[in-house]
Amino acid sequence: MSVTTNDNQTLETDRGSRPQIAVYGIMSDEVVAYLRNVAMTGPRSVLVRDPHDWLDDEQGSVVVVLVDSDADIGVIRSLVAAYPEVAVVGALINSDRVVAERVFRAGAMTVIDLSDPPEESATSLSSAVSGYVRFPARFATSIRKTKLAVDGLALAEEEINWLRLLGSGASASDIARESHHSLRTMQRRLAALFERMGAVGTTDAVAIAYESGYL
């Protein structure tokens, strides 16, 4: 696995596969060092100056946006709108549950936290490439759901079935196959469902469905 810089200078040793993940944002020495460690066990990644250009030129499946300001959350929102079948991941430079919630509200598939061990982030990114949603549990459990998010929630039978499958451990790939959707379409529809529910990730969405009496 490897991370490649904007000028295609490889930071790790494996040049044998096309990058699956683009990473965008301000790259401090500490962030680059962290990404190097993530790349030791995670998917091949490339650091890009413009994720839109990369997505237009490549067939990548995941874009990671380093989140350090409101502008970065705006980038996530624009990527989700322009490329609904691409999994957008927010990478929190500073661990903050409120920022994590805002990243999800912007439409991100999931988040990683750069204060976590690199191995955990590598696992989360590998899951994103494979269609799984892996969200840091401390954020999902610490964000209190409002009464409005639970009361008055209307879910279609198909959506209830998706949530039931997620609660039983199914991945987005599993649900896509059962629902006869492409993986990327399924990821987009789940992200839209989570946003409508006011849910911060899979764990939160399933919990809201239980509290609302759907599961």
Sequence and secondary structure as in RCSB ss.txt:
>XXXX:A:sequence
MSVTTNDNQTLETDRGSRPQIAVYGIMSDEVVAYLRNVAMTGPRSVLVRDPHDWLDDEQGSVVVVLVDSDADIGV
IRSLVAAYPEVAVVGALINSDRVVAERVFRAGAMTVIDLSDPPEESATSLSSAVSGYVRFPARFATSIRKTKLAV
DGLALAEEEINWLRLLGSGASASDIARESHHSLRTMQRRLAALFERMGAVGTTDAVAIAYESGYL
>XXXX:A:secstr
  EE TT  BSSS  SS   EEEES   HHHHHHHHHHHTTS  EEEES HHHHHHHS   EEEEEESSHHHHHH
HHHHHHH TTSEEEEEESS  HHHHHHHHHTT SEEEETTS HHHHHHHHHHHHHT     HHHHHHS   HHHH
TT    HHHHHHHHHHHTT  HHHHHHHHT  HHHHHHHHHHHHHHHT SSHHHHHHHHHHTT  
